[in-house]
Amino acid sequence: MPLVRIDAKRIVDWNSFHDVFSETFGFPAFYGRNMDSWIDCMTCLDDVESGMTNILGTATNPVILQLDNIDFLPREIYEAVVESAAFVNWRRIQQNLPVVLALSFYKTASTVN
């Protein structure tokens, strides 16, 4: 399975969030730097021809997004990532497509920043 590790310490605000994800996943130059655009790119994780991401997965080999140091992620961004990753999978299921994204993290503190 493609394992993509992102250190949440690198993400301090929305600008750094979009910088880190765009760099890591190779989002296209026209990436809109908002969560709707993030969802669009992540929905295409199995569509090599779309050009939406350089990271690819399949139904039998999904992309694992490992968020390291999740306790450092600002709460608003944490909540948006969890909700948006779930929406990516829901959208794909609604289109009769397999899920290709799994989210992994371990929260050590009782709350996120």
Secondary structure as GFF3:
##gff-version 3
##sequence-region A 1 113
A	DSSP	beta_strand	3	7	.	.	.	ID=ss1
A	DSSP	three_ten_helix	8	10	.	.	.	ID=ss2
A	DSSP	alpha_helix	14	25	.	.	.	ID=ss3
A	DSSP	alpha_helix	35	43	.	.	.	ID=ss4
A	DSSP	three_ten_helix	48	50	.	.	.	ID=ss5
A	DSSP	beta_strand	63	68	.	.	.	ID=ss6
A	DSSP	three_ten_helix	70	72	.	.	.	ID=ss7
A	DSSP	alpha_helix	75	94	.	.	.	ID=ss8
A	DSSP	beta_strand	101	105	.	.	.	ID=ss9
###
